[in-house]
Amino acid sequence: MFKNLKINNRFRKNCGGVALRMIWILLSIVLITGAVAGFLNFQQKNQERDSRKALEISEYGLLRVMERLGEKPSLNSGFPKTPYDGGWYSARLIPGVKGDTLLMSVEVIGHIGTVSRKQQYRLKLSVVNGDSSWGRALVE
């Protein structure tokens, strides 16, 4: 009779041990899943912030190109990687002609962290009363 009692106690310990292990496994899975989800959310927010910042940097690069073109309309070289606000921008100018209109393709890249944003613009040279200036073009 005592042998059966010990067997029952062992059986109960094993069942309790299995149940406790299952609880620990499920708890571990929940904690790991929560940690991974939190990490991915953090990474996504950083990427979104860097993407917006890279866009701002590329727009600043376009502003600098427009300033330089305002000073010297015959400019046909861009900027190498130029540091700005924790990242960098570069610009490439590609002159062109359509009919008798001077055009300029501007490719600006803004970069910060692991994110780069590339934007392309078409500019058209306008001459009014002897003054020339570059403006955005709607070219077909």
Buried (B, 14 or more C-beta within 10 A) or exposed (E): EEEEEEEEEEEEEEEEEEEEEEEEEEEEEEEEEEEEEEEEEEEEEEEEEBBEBBBBBBBBBBEBBBEBBEEEBEBEEBBEEBEBEEBBBBBBBEBEEEEEEBBBBBBBBBBBBEBBBEBEBBBBBEEEEEEEBBEEBEEE
